[in-house]
Amino acid sequence: MAAVLGYRELAERLREAVLEGVHPLGAKLPSENEISARFGVSRSTVRRAFALLTEEGVIASHQGARRTVLAAPREQNFGELRSFSRWARLIGEVPSSRTVGLERGTASEVEAEAEKLGLAVGDPVFRLTRVRLLSGRPVMIERTSYVERVGVLLSAVDLDRESICDALEKFGIFFEHAEHTIEAVQADAVDARLLETAAGTALLRERRRTTDPSGQPLEWSDDRYLGDAMAFTVRNSVASAPLSRSTRSIRPTRAN
């Protein structure tokens, strides 16, 4: 018997249909009942898949009307940042990784690691550093700290070939919610060596805190993307406005 699709898998099937032109831009998607019958899933699963695609800006939802296709999901948006591999496959690239290091350590105050993971300073954590590649080209450095219950599972994952998100779902670990902070930085010597670029190259730095469905922290990550290889898109509306703005406090300089 075939496995029943979850809402994420259903959303991925619908994204693929948009990319393949089955549902072109501006087209109306089939109704909840039609999709439920076609894929053998409940209407609640269909609604969750629709909600995910709406957050990503792929479809628009209007009261009493069928969902409309707005855009092909070919950009890296905030809803997909936690799954580099899934996004890469979706746009026709081959995702891979080069593991730099995986170590067990203790949570520290540096970069608010302990606080972001909901831990006390000194609690065990696992730190993973990987270079992420798109079709063989290095485009991102991933420096992630995991809580212990997640980190101990990484030994069972092929870190250079598998998606950690996909692999951990087999163990019942689901990355459900994420908070992102994105800023521009310059590559330091280590960044430059790992990304095979020059020191000082413009990078997009994304700091991400991810939690499970119950709100428990799973990871705290500092990812750095090549500025000429990646772009992030935020879509919002009156009904859904996930974007917020903030300023960094600037300390006044003292004259000598």
Helices and strands as residue ranges (DSSP letters): H 7-19, H 32-39, H 43-55, E 59-60, E 68-69, E 76-77, G 78-80, H 84-90, E 95-106, G 110-112, H 113-116, E 124-134, E 137-147, H 148-151, G 152-156, H 164-169, E 177-186, H 189-195, E 202-211, E 217-226, E 232-233
